[in-house]
Amino acid sequence: MLKVENLHVTVENREILKGVNLEVKPGEFHVVMGPNGSGKSTLALTIAGHPKYRVTKGRILLGEEDITALSPDGRAKRGVMLAFQNPHEVEGVRIIDFLQQVLVELKGMDPARAYDVIIEKARDLWFKEEDIYRYVNVGFSGGERKRLELLQALLMEPKILILDEPDSGVDVDSLSIISRKIDELHKNGTAILLITHYGRILQHLDPSSFMVHVMKNGRIVLERGGEFVEEIEQKGFQTIFEECGCDE
């Protein structure tokens, strides 16, 4: 599904990723953890094709296709979706208009049918019908913004969903529904790459369902099963790095 090979990335002439290797097979669930500044969000944004992040070495494959130089919309059309850490407000664009266009353009759905599907999925994520007539993210709380990102994912059904810190700025109630919908997407066949620096959201998920990759200074230095999250939470990253000899 997704393969990152020896990926080196610079931002404003500073190297952030220094040889990342990662493979996500169809339907798999992978979690990338690490302290702030380790390169987690850079990895997510680079895979999605953000123009600010320049690949200087290595490549990104989706299936057999090299997408390293592909535009963000080209990647999206091939099934790559990024749920942002801090989704932006889009003044003047109503949620319903945006989502209807997505379903019409990407899935060829009739607009009336698209409307019904959006309403149904929105209610599952605690949105009222009047909520989807608001402008995208304008005046939304952190939890509402993250739930709207998940609504887009549920409608688009991407091949791979990259979640950049979906637990950031989210209250307990929203965290619960977000984790359930992530699990639903995974069980329905979407490959998941979840970026986080602490394990709060992972406590709501079955540790046997995902693999953990730990980043430090732009590299993946450890790969373990989901149960490793508990050890990270107990010891902290610094102790983990010292014990594995990754602190050198």
Buried (B, 14 or more C-beta within 10 A) or exposed (E): BBBBBEBBBBBEEEBBBBBBBBEBEEBBBBBBBBBEBBBBBBBBBBBBBBEEBBBEBBBBBBEEEEBBEBEBEEBBEBBBBBBBBEBEEEEEBBBBBBBBEBBBEBBEBEEEEBBEBBBEBBEBBEBEEEBBEBBBBBEBEBBBBBBBBBBBBBBBBBBBBBBBBBBBBBEEEBBEBBBBBBBBBBEEEBBBBBBBBBBBBBBBBEBEBBBBBBBBBBBBBBEBEBEBBEBBEEEEBEEBBEEEEBEE
